[in-house]
Amino acid sequence: MALTYKESQKIRATIPALTEHGELVVTVFYRNLLRNHPELKNYFNTANQVNGFQPRALASIILQFAKNINHIYEIVPKLERVCQKHCSLGVQPEHYGILGKHLLESFSEVLGHAMTPEALQAWNKAYTILANMLIGREKQLYRSFGRWTGWRQFHVVERVPESADVCSFFLSPVDGQPLPDFMPGQYISVRVDVPGKEYKQIRQYSLSDAPRAGYYRVTIKRDDGTKFKPSKALRCPYAPNPGVVSNQLLDSLFAGDTIEASHPTGQFYLDTNNLSSEPVVLISAGIGATPVVSILNYIVENQPSRPISWVHGARTEVPFHAQIAKLQREKPNFQSKVFKTHLADADLAGVTYDYDYRLDLAKLTPEDLCLARSSTEYYVCGPEQFMLETADYLQSQNVDPVRIKFELFATGERAASPS
């Protein structure tokens, strides 16, 4: 199936309307979809719908698809993140028919005369093409998962405090079967019942250690809430408060308890099948430390001579501080720089922190960032704006965008993502 030239032109003619009203289109889409199919609330982070993250992500994908309608396969790399997330959630081919129906209806409802019958027919065909692309890739991913393609029960075998508001959980499969390896930096989804909520909630947490036999480790930070202005177009009374899942896990998940998790996935990772000896620079902020610690641990254990630099920004305590301090003392090829915005009485310059302000890469030396090496790899994780600013700064220092890896979990790709 392919679009005709006339159909492509009909879709391109809707770009101005989608540019102006795209977020409203998908906000209405989610509202109607979840009203008519409440069982799908299990698959969506409803907090991200209220704060606008999820509508913005889908609107961006739709607009990019329309702009590339004559070269659809050029956007395949951008769709990879979507496929990885879908497989983590357990999305199935039959869901795409439901999604397509409500998406096309939202086009008509919001765009009105801009969405002519001919344009709507062209979009119906284009959506079918897009859905088949996603379904095909997701089938490949599910096959790569082997026998584990759904939710799996895990015991919490240990809970370890990393700081005042951060804990690590060591998870071992209830069925006793071996765990598959994963690429350092990837994540799992966990599914939990939230008191007072009718539907289970799913959240993604990065695996925070190198692959181990018998267990996975996730590290979770208490979330006091994200300030945002809820979307007026999407009235979502069932949505959990920001941080409700993380906070519930910290308050109620202990050794001996069980939790559901899905197969590791994600495209932010160190490729262990194509390792290099070139330096690695890990740049993180807040709980963004978790996937980079996974990468760090793998390199330390499997490539002990590889140069590593870690730059981290924190408000107060730094997760894994004892481990980082030990590496700093014992490994001459490892260096770290810590920025803190709120110092405690026990903090010592050069010991628990290096700079007492917000992370600013411009304050670091070229040696700290290994800028002299044209093959240095950069892995960045933290809040969205932090990652974008970090990527922009590195590119201003002549770092090739292909060497900068990050993943925008909440909102998808920006227009010119370096990853």
N, C-alpha and C positions, 0 to 999 in steps of 0.2 A: 504494500500500500504506500502510495506517495501522493503528495499534494500536487495539484495542477498549478500552473503559473497563475491562473485567475484566482484560485483558492488562496495561494500565498499572498497575493495582493489584497484580498479581502481581509486577511489577518493583519497584515501590515497597516492597513487603514485604521485598525482599532488601537494602534499604539498610542496616539495622543490621549485618547480617552482612558486607556489603562494606566498611562503615566500619571494622569491627574486623579483618577478614582480607583486605582488598583487596590489600595489597602482597604477601602470601603467594600469593594467587591468581595474580597476574601473574608472580611469580617462578617459580612452577611452570609457568605458561604458557610463559615463555621457555625454561625448561629442557627441557620436552618438545618444543616447537617446533623448537629447534635440534638436539636429539638426533635427531629424525625427519626433519628437513630441513636438513642441515648446509650445503647450498648457500646458505641464507639468512643464514649468518654474514657473508656479504659486505655485508649491509645494516645490520648493527647494530654500534654502538660497544660492544664486549664489555666494555671497562673500566667503562662506565656500568651494565652489568648486575651486575658484581661489587660495585661500591660502592653499588648500590641506586638510583642516579639514574633509570635507565630504568624499572624496576618502579614506582617512586614516581610517575613521570610518567604512565604508562599507568593506574595505579590511580586517580589524580586524575581523568583523563578519564572513566573508566568510572563513577566515583561521581557526577561532575557530570551525566553523561548520564542516570543513573538518577534523580537528583533533579529533573531538568528533563524527565522523560519525557512530561509532558503539554504541554510547550511546547518541543519539540525544537529548533525553529529559533532559539530564543533563545541557544543555545550555538554557533551558527554562527561568530561572531567568534572564539571560543576554539579552534575547530577549524582556523582559518586557518593558525596556526603549524604544526600537524600536516601540513596539505596542502603547505605550502611546503617543509618538511623532506622529506616523501616525494618530492616532485618533484626535490629536490636529490640524493636517493639513487637515483632511478630506479625507485621502486615502481610496479608495474603492477596493473591490475584483477584479474588472475588470482591475485595474492598474497592477496587478501582472503578467498577461500574457505578457503585453508589456515589463515590467521590465525583466522578465525571458528571453525573446527572445533576447534582447540586451545584457544581461549579458553573455549568452552562446556564442553569436557572438564575444564578446570582449575576452572571453577565447581563442577562436580559433585565433583571429587576433593577440593577443599579445604572447600567449604561443606557438604557432606553433606546432612543432612535440611533445612537451610535453603533448599536449591535443589531444590524439589519438581519433579516432571515437568512440571506446569503452568507453573511459573515458568521452567523451562529452555526450554520451548516458546515462552513469551513473549519471553525473552531472544534466542532464535534469530531471531525476527521482528524484534525491535528492532535486533539487530546488522545484519541485512540492510538495514534502513532507514539506519542509521549508515554502513555501508559504501557504499551508493549515494550518500549525500551526499558522502562523501570522494572517491569515484571521479569524481563529476560535477565537483566543483571542481578536482580534479587534471587532468582532461581539459582544462578551461579554461586552466589554467596551462601545460600542455604545448603547447597550441595557441599560446599567447602566446610560447612560446620559438621558434617558427618551425621551421627545419630542424634546429636543435641541441637534441635531446631526450635524448641519451645522453652517453657519455663522449667527451671530445675530447682529443687529444694537444696538449701545449704544450711549446715549447722554453723553457728558462730562459735568457734573454738577458743577464741581469745579476743579480748577488747583491751586496747592499749592507749592511754592518754598520750597525745603528742604535744598538747599545750592546753591552756585553760578552756578553750572552746573547740578543740579538734581532737578526734579520736580515730584510731585505726581499728578496723574489724577484720579478723582473719576468718575466712569462710571456707569450709570443707564440705564437699558434696555428700548429701545424705545417702545416696545410692552407693557410695564407696568406689565408683568407677573413676578411672583416670581423668584428669582434667586436660583439655587441649592447651598447648602453648598459645601464646598470643604475642603480638608485636608490642614491645615496650612503648607505652604512651596511649594504648587503646583503652576503651571503657567497657563496662557492663551496664545493663539496665537492671534495676531492682523494682519489684512490684510489691506494694504493701496496701493493707487496709488502713484507712484513715478514719478514726472515730468520728461519727457524725456525717460521714460521706457515703453515698450510696454505691459509688464505684471505686475500684482500686485505683491507686495512683502509681505512675511509673516515673522514675527519675534515673538519670545517667550519672554514674560515678566512675572516675578514672581508676584503673588499677594502679596501685601506688608502690608496687614492688616489681622486680624482675620476675619472669616466669619461675614458679617453684613447683615441685612435685607435691600434690595433695592439697594445696590451698591457694586461694586468691586473697589479696589484701586490698581493701578500699579504705580511704581516709576521708572523713566527713567533718565539715566545719559547721558550727551553729550559725544559723542565718537569722539575724534580728529583723530582717525585712528589707525589701527594696522599695524605695520611694518612687512611685509612678502615678500617673493620672490614668485611671481606667478608661477604656474606650467606651464612649457613650453608645456607639452603634452595637456593641456586643454586650448584652446584659447576661451575665454569667453567674447566677447566684450560687451555683454548686462549686465554683472555683475555690481551691484552697488558698489560704494566705501564703504569701511568699515565705519560703523556708519551712513550711509546715512538715514536709516529709523528712528533710534533714534533721530538724529539731525533734521530731517524733523518734527517729532512729537513735539519736543521742540520748533521749530521755528514757527509752523503753527497750532498746535492743542490747542484750547482754549475753555473756557466754552461756551456751546451752540452748539459746533460742534458735529459731529457724527463720529463713527468709528466702524468697524466690528471686532468682537471677537468670538472665539470659546470656547467651554465648558472647564472648568478647568480640568487639568490632570497633570500627572507627578508622579514619584515614590519617589521623595525626599520630605518627609513630616513627620510631627508629627502625629502618629496614634491616633486619638481622640477616637477610639473605644476600645483602649487597653492602657489607660493611667496608668502611674506609678507615685509613689510619690518620686522616686529617682531623684537626681540632673540632671539638663540639662546644658550642656556646649555648647554655640553657638560660633562658630569661623568663622569670615568672613573677607573679604578684599574687598575694593572698593564697587561697587554696589552689591556685594554679600550679603550686609546687608539686601536686600529687602526680601528674603524669610525667613531669620532668625527673622526679625521683626514681620512677620506674626506669626511665632511660638511663639515668645516672648509674643506678645499681647494676644494670645489665653491662654497661661499658666497663665499670670498675672490675667486674668479675670475669668478663670475657675478653676485654681489650685493655689490660692494666696499664699499658704504656701509652695509651691514646690521650692526648691533652684535652682537659675539660675545664671550662670556666662556667661558673654559675653565678648569675646576678639575680637577686631576689628583692622584692619590695614588700614590706609588711607594715601594718599599723603598730602592732605591739610584738607579740611572740612570733617566732619563726618555727613552723613545723619541721621536725627532723633536725633541729639545731645540733643536738649532740652528735649525730652521725656526720653532719657537715663539718663540725669542728674537728672531729677525729680524722676525717679525710684531709682536712687542711694541714693537720700536723704530720700525717704519715705519708702523704702522696705528693711528691714534688711536682708532678704534672697536673695537679688539681689546684684551682684557685677559686675563691668565692668573694663576692662583694654584696653586702647587705645594707639596704636602705630601710630606715624606720622613721615613722612620722610621730610616734608617741613613745617616748623613752620612760622606762621604769627606773626606780632608784638603783636596782641591781645591774642595770645595763652598763657595759664598759666599752668605750670606743676601741675598735680593733679586736675586740673579743666577741661581743654579742651583736655588734653592728659596726658599719664603716662610715655611714652617712646618716645624719639625723634629719632627713627630709624625704619628700616623695621621690621615688625612683626616677632618675634622670640620667640617661645613657651618655649625655654630653659631658657629664662630670667624670666619666671613666676614661682611662687611657686607651689608645689603640691596642695595647698589649692585653688589657682586660677583656677586650672583645675579639681578640685574635684577628684584627682587621687586615694585617699584613699578608695573611694566607688566603689566596684566592679560592681555595676549596673548603674553607671552614663551613660547617653546617650549623644553622641556627634553629633552635626550637623554642617557641614562644607560647606561653599559656597564662591567661589571666582574664580580667574583664575585657569586653569587646574593644572599648576605646583605647585601652592600654595596648592591646595587641596591634591595632591599626597604627597607633603612634610609633610603636616600636619598629614595625615593618617600614614605616616611612623614614624613620631615622636611619635605619640600617641601609636602606636604598640610597639615602643622601650621602652615605659613606662609601658608595660604589659597591655595595654588596648586591650581587645578582639576585633578583627576586626568587629564582628557582631554588636558592639555597636557604630561604626563609620559610619555615614550616609553622603553620598555626591553623586552628580550626575555630570558626565562629559557631559555637554550639547553638546559641539562641536564635541568631538572625540570619544564618546562611552566608552566602558570599557577598562581598562588596563588588562594586563594578569592575575593579581591576585587582583582584586578589593576588598576592604574591605566592600563594600556596597552591 
